[in-house]
């Protein structure tokens, strides 16, 4: 299966940034337009709520802006927090976006985990599993059936008829995030693609075992790559496997969230670190040849089909120029090897 490349954005304006939030949105969209022209395969948007740096709370709104500014790149989420959405309204919004983009939408979903988000949005965290499963049921029915009823624990629906229909036959391609073994098996069971994070023994191997080789299922992993001859830069990232390492504002945000949780997600993250089984997500810096070799190894070892690079955000500084230049160089010197 071909290796595809994407770029992910979270629209975060970290404390101390000199750029305004409107300018941040404008300049990220400028870069997305360039990403489209460079031949990247997809653009991904994250979702969280109530974060001081403006962490993107509305990925579908931004998806519409991206659809209007691009021509070929697919548009997805890593991830949309499905328990916070009414699935019929979500099915309608995505169908409209699929028409606006002429069939370029994908859907990446996860259950969410931050207690404060559930409390503020009026959804019980204890209901997230049932809301996830029923939401996926309803989305599938909405795009497959002309009309349907649904009787579940969380949703009771009558005569649902989603119009307009999505452009893509069968509906929007779905990716499911796995931060536990249950998530990996859910993706396999539902015929979805996979977005794993953490201990491969929990979040990846069960999916690969269930789906086998030679199928159409894809595995997408966020991992930045930078093409450089700078030996100091390469050395700085050598061996850093955790995306939550360091003392940055962003790393501290994630650690604060995880400190509130003790469940299968946090336990598999800890097990992956303890046993050296964590799927690498830290930045890899090297020459074009070194990046190609690492990508080949990454694909062979983890079954990766889609590598998602980091787009510009103010965590990298207020000037998007270096980030755009890095993406241009990657597209010019690395991507052709995999085409």
C-alpha positions, 0 to 999 in steps of 0.5 A: 500500500502506498505511503501517503503524507499529511500535515496536522494543525491545532491552531494554538497561540501559545502564551507570549506569542506576538501574533494575533489569533485572526492572523494565526488563522489566516497564516495557517490557511495560507500554509494549507494552501501551499501544502495542497499545491505541494502534493501532500495527500491530506490535512488534519485538524485536532480538537480540544476545548477551553484551552487558554491558547485557543486549541482548535474547538471547531474542526468542522468550521475550519474544514469548510475554510480549507475546502474553499482554499484547496483543490485536491488535499483530503480533509480529516480530524485527528481527532474529532471528539465524537461523544460531544456531537449529535451524530445526525447533525454531524452526518449532515455537516460532513455531507455538506462539507463533502459536497463543498470539497467535491468528495475530499472529506474524511472523519477521524474520531475518538472518545475524548478523555479530558474530564473538564470538557465533558463537564462543561459540555454537559456530557457525562464522561461515563457515557463516552463509550456508549455515545461513541458506539451509537454515534458510529452506528448512526453515522454509518446508517445516515450515509448508507440508508435512504432513511432509517430509525434507531433505538439505542441507549443514548439516541432514539431516532425516527425517519432520519433522511440525511440530505444532501448525500455525501459525494463519496459512495458509501459515505465519508471514510472513517478513521478511529483513534486507539489509545487502548486495545478496545479502540484498536479492536473497535476500528478493526470490527467496524472496517475503519482505518486506525489512528494509534497512539502509545503502546503498540502491543495495545493500540496497534497489534490487535488491529493488524492481527484482526485485519491481516495483510493486503487489505484496504485498511490504513494506519495513520501516525502523527510524526514530524520529519524535517530535512536538514544537514544540521548535525546539532539539530539531528542530535537534539531529537535523537532518542526522544520518543514521547510527544509529551516530553520536555517542559513546553507549555503544550507538554505541560497541558497534556500532562495536566490532563493525564494527571486527572485520569487513571484508566486503560489509556494512561496505563497503556501509555505507561506500559509502552514507555516502560517496555520500549514499545511506544510508537515513535511520534517525536520529530525526526531530523536528518538528511533526505536520505536519512528521512527516507530510510527512517520512513521505510523502517517506520513503515516496515516495523509499524505497518504505517500507511499515512505519516502526518507531519506537524504544520505551523503553530506558534509553539514553533515561533511567530514566523510561519516561514521556516515551517513552510520552507521545511514542508517544501523541502520535505515535499521536494526531496522525500515525497517523490521517493514514495510516489 
